[in-house]
Structures are given as C-alpha cells and as structure tokens.
Amino acid sequence: MKRALFICTQNRLRSPTAEQVFSTWPGVETDSAGLGADADVPLSPEQIAWATIIFVMEKKHRTQLAAKFRRHLNGKRVICLDIPDDYTYMQPELVKLLESKAGPFLGK
C-alpha cells in the first residue's frame, strides 16, 4: 500500500484535488495538507510519518518542507510536481497534470 501525501500552500485547490483523484486508485491511500499559516489543513509531523511518498506542488514547497520539518522527513521521498497555483479545485486540466506527473509514482 502506498500512502501518498500531497502538499501545497493553502490546502484548498491543488493538494485536495490530488487527494481526491488518487483516493480511488487501487493500492493507494491519500492525504493532503498545506504549508501556509492559513492552510485549511496545516501539515503535521504525524502526516509526514504516515506517508510513504510525499508530493509537493512547487519547488518552494520542497524548501519550506525541509526548513520546517527536516527532522521528520527521515529520508522520505519528496517529489516536486512543478504545478503552479493556476487551477481551481478538480479542474480537468489540473487532474490531467496530476495523473501524468504523480501517476507513474503511484502505479499507473
């Protein structure tokens, strides 16, 4: 079972979309969080511990993740999807991008 954690800034558009899209994939469990102070679901050390693979939407998220949670990462694989904050929740173009960029790491 792969446990995929998706991270963006506010946990309102990109990471919740990814959580929803991949939640129906066989062999994949999903969660999402945000790194911003005003995130709907702020990232916690428990979420990092739970994850077997972590996806961030932008390079700045990888930097912030390492700065805030370095001691919790313990060699976890962190993949940057390079998806800008230009999409709405479940926007078809965003779903396609997520499937093409994260999908190969999750079994498709």
N, C-alpha and C positions, 0 to 999 in steps of 0.2 A: 504494500500500500504506500503510495506517495502522498505525503502531506505537504501541499503547496500553499505558501503564504505569499500574498500579493500586497505590495506596499506602494502607496503614492503619498501625496501631501495631505489631503483633507479626508480621504476615505469616503468620497461622495460619488465619484464618477468612474475613474479607471479601475482602481482595485476592486470595488464592489462588482463591477461588470465582470472582471476576470474571475472573481469568486463564484459568481452565478454561472458563467459559461462553463467552467471546468468542474463544477459540482456534480454534473450529470455524467462525467466521464468515468468509465469503469476503472477501478483501482486508484482513484484519486479522491482525496479529501481536501477541502479548501477552507481558507480563512483569509481575511483581509484586514488591513489597518492603515493608519496614516501617521506620518512623522510630524505634521504640523501641530502647533499648540492648540489649534481649534479643530483638530480632526474629530470626525464623528465617533470613530473607534481609535483611540490613541494606541500605538504599538506598545506591547508589553513584553517583558523578558519571557513570560510564560508562552506567548505565541511563538517566539523565536525557538524556544526549547522544543515545542511541539512539532515544528516544521522540519521536514527532511530536505526541502528545497525552497529557496526564497527568491522571489522575483521583485525587482524594483522597476519603476516605470522610467526613471531618468537617472543619469549619472549623478546628479546632485543628491538623489535619494541614497545611492550607494555610499557617498561620502558622509551624509548625515547619519546613516545607519551605523557605519563604522565608528563615527565620533561618539554617538550616544550609547551604543550597545556592543562595543568591541568585545568586552569580556564575556558576553553571552553568545557570541557567534561561534566560538569553538570550532573553527574550520568548516562551518556550514557553507554550502554552495550558494552564492548570491549571483543571480543573473540579471543584467540590465537589459530591459526590452527596448529602450530608446523610443518610448511612445510619449509624445508631448501632450500637454494638458489642453487639447483642442477638440475634445469629444464630449458628447453627452452620455448619460447612463444608457447602456445597451444599444448605442448607436451601431448600426450594421457595419460601418467601416471599422469601428473600434473592435468589434467582435472578430472580424476577419483578421485584423492585425494581431490580436491576441492569439488566435488559433494558429496563425502562421509562425509567430515568434516564440510563444511558450509551448505550443502543442508538441513539437518534437522532443522537448524535455519531459513531457508527461505521457508519452506513449503513442502519439499519432504523428 
